[in-house]
């Protein structure tokens, strides 16, 4: 009798979980059916206005991400300057003749969470520092105790996959680009740059190096974070619009 009662309870729970999982999957599928791509900057850049003949930019795109298609991204960026930018700025191939030099370094192009994307944006331009994996940032930001969070997340995710048959997944991709723009200063203007570098020399101490240099270039730095979200989203589906929106942000600095 007890065995039948227990079996009935388990069966009822499985039915309820199945119904709840199906409803949740349907809700996610409906609310996330359209591709949503957003691009934001950590801080605005305002370059000085120049005469039409000086509205030239040398573009240098670098990347440490294997999945990133540098050639395709550069073509999107050049298109933005040719078609969308109405201020007369153009990209040229000679850095010596260009009034501006824009260097774009792609740090990340990966699956992530909204929390991780927000953290990447808030941290701003990084001078060579790495960004932690999106999933790791999301886990730390969402739960102060990693073991409880991981266990609960694993159980919930496992139940959802079992019930929904892994057919519905809310997927977000993140592209993180650090941007540096150098501008030639007006004739007679010298720009002084002071730098401090802290270096760990051993387990018991560190050293600080300071340096100053004078040049004829002003520098602007910012970070652009672009996210794409949709049900069952694939990177190859998200990448073109992510590139286009990131390029639009970069062209908007001029």
N, C-alpha and C positions, 0 to 999 in steps of 0.2 A: 504493500500500500504506500509505504514511504517512498519507494523507488518510483512508482507511478506519479506520485505528487511532485517529486523533485524533477522528474522528466517533463511534466506539464509546465512547471515554473520556468525551466530552462527554455522550453519551446516558446513560451509566451515572451520571454525576454528577447530571444532571437528574432521573433516576429516584430516586436516593438523596435529593436535596433535596426532591423532591415527597413522598416517604414521610415524611421527617423533619418537613416542614412540616405535613403532614396530621396526624401524631401530636401535634405541639405544639398545633395548633389544636384538636384534639379534647380534649386535656388541659385547655386553658384553658377551653373551653366547658363541660366537666363541673365543674371546680373553681370556676367563677365564675357558675354558672347562677342562683344565688339572689342577690337584692339584699341587700347588706350595708351598713348605715348606722351609722356611729359618730360620737359627739359628745363632745368633750373640752374642758376649760377650761384656760387657761394657769396660773391660780391660783384657789384657792377664795375665796369671799366669805362672810363671816359677819356678817349684820346683827344689831344689838342687838334683843333681844326687847322688844316693846311691848304695851300693853294692847289688848284686842280692838277698841276704838273707834278706835285709831290704825293699824290694819292696812289702810292704804289706799295705793295706788300710782298715780301718774300715769305713763302709758306714752307714750314718744315714739320712733317708729321712723323712722330716716333711711336713705337709700341713695344710692350713686353708681353703682349697677349697673342698667342698663336692663332686663335679664332678670328682675330680682327683683320679685316680686309683693308689694308692701307690704301691701295689703289682706288677702290670703290669709294672710300670715304673722301679722298682728295678730289675725286670727280664731283661728288655732291657739293663740296665746299666751293670749288671753282664755279659750279653752276649757280650757287647762291650769290656770289659776287657779280657774275655776268648778268643774271636775270633779275634777282630780287633787290640787290643793293642799288639804290637810286642816288647815291652820293658820289659816284664816279670813281670809286676805288677799284683797283684791278691787281691781280696777282702776276708778278713777274719772276723770272728765273735767276736774276742776278742780285745777290744779297748786298753787294756794294752799292748798287744804284737804288735799292729800295729805301723808301723813307721809314717803313715799318718792317720789322721781322716778327712773325708770329710762329712760335713753336708750340705744338700740341703733342702732349705725351699721354697715350692711352694706358691707364693703369689697370683697369678691370673691364671685362665684358663677360658677365656670368649670371647664373641664376641667383636670386637674392630674395630678400623680404623687404617690405616697405620700411621697417625699422632700420635695417642695414643701410638702405639707400639714403635715409634721412641722416644717419650718422656719418656717412661718407661725405654728404654735402656740408654738414656742419663743421667737419674737421678742416675744410678749406684746402688751399693749395699746399702740396707737400713737396719739399725740396729733396726728392729722392726716397722718401719714406714709403714703406709698403702699406697697403690697405689689407686688413684681415679679411678672410673669406666672408662673403655675405651671410652665410648660414651661421657662422660662429658669432658674428656681431649681433645678429638677431637673437641668438640664444642667450647671450650675456645680457643684452638690453632688456629682454623680456622676463628673465628669471634670475634672481640673485643666487639661487641654489641650483647648480647645473644638473645634479643627479635627479632631483625631483622633476625638473622641467623635461629632461630628456626622457625619463621613464613615462611621464604622463603623455608627452608628445608622441612617443613611440606607440603606446597603447591606443591613443585616439586615432593616429594615422593608420595603424594596422587595422583597426575596426572599420574605418572609413573605406580603406582599400578593399577589405573583405566584402563589405556591404555593397559598395558602388561598383565593384569589379574593376577598380583602377581606371574607370572610364572618364572621370571628371577630376581635373586637377587645376587649381588656381595657380598660374605660373607668372612670375615676374622676373624680367631680365634687367640688368643694370649696366650702363656704360659710364665709366668715370674718366674724365679727361682733365688733366692739369694744363693750363694755358699760360704762356708767358709772351707778352708783347713788348718789344723794344722799339723805341721811337728815337730818331735822331733829333737832338735838341737844336734849337735855333742857333745861328752863328753867334759866337761869343759867350754862349752859355755852357758851363761845365757842371756836370752832375757828380756829386760825391756819394759814394756808397760805402757804408760801414757794415762789416760783417763780424759775427761772433760764432765760433764753432766750439762746442763742448765735446771732448773726446775722453772716453774711458781708457786709461792706460793700464790699469790692473784692478784686482778685486778690491783694493783698498784706497784707490784714488783716481782722480781724473784731472784733465788739464783743459784750459780754455785758450783758444787762439783768437786773436782779434786782428782784423785787417781793414785797411781803407784804400779805396782806389778812386780815381777820377776818370771819367769818360765823357763822351758827348752823347750818351744814350740814356733815356729815361726808361724805367721798367714798370710794367703793370702785370699783376699775377691774379689768377682766379681759378676756380674749379667749376666744371660743368658736369652735372650728373643727369643722365637721361634714363628714364625707366619705361619699360613696356610691359603691359599686363593684359592677360587674356586667358580664357580656359584652354588648357592643353596647348599652350603656345610653344612653337619651335623657334630656335634662334634664327634660322634662315628666313622665317616669316617676319620676325620682328626687326631684323637688322636694317633693311632699307629705310624704314620710317625713323628708326632711332638715329641713323646717320644723317638723314635729312633735317631732323629737328635740332640735332647738335650743331650741324653746319649753319643752320639759321641763327642759332644763338651766337656763334662765333662771328658771322658776318655782321650781326647787329652791333658789335663793338665799334664799328666804323661808320 
